[in-house]
Amino acid sequence: MAEDRAQNAHAHFSVDCFNRCWELIDKAHRTAAEEEEMLLLAQASLWHWKQRTDCKPLNMSIGYWQASRVFALAEKREMASFYAERCLEVSQSAELAPFYLGYAYEALARAALAGGAVERAAEYLAKAKSELRRVDDKDELKMLQDDIDSLDKAF
């Protein structure tokens, strides 16, 4: 009974924190307090996912990607790189679809750019584009393409 309640709580907070974080990611301008909340929400979502008995590598890949994205947005290169590397590790070891591998490389490119490593970012971006060519789903293709395009503009 207590375990069921805990699992229900983890299910709720993993999704709620993820979605609330996404709202802050989408904001054009964040206050310092909102930036901190965004970082905390990404980590809270990831932690709650890790506690779920139904957590799969796909969930972890997405959670690590989101954590990397928010740290890149906050210009915290080391943490952005840490989570991007975890995203790639999980995605590769679980042999996830090219969409998820593409996003892992996109995260690595974004983290490298946040640290001013332009050449390294370009290498990761090329790998993301390579994975993009293998994506079959039209919606996934557009989503990844849009994020890759946003990185291309940063060069």
Disulfide bonds with the S-S distance in Angstrom:
none
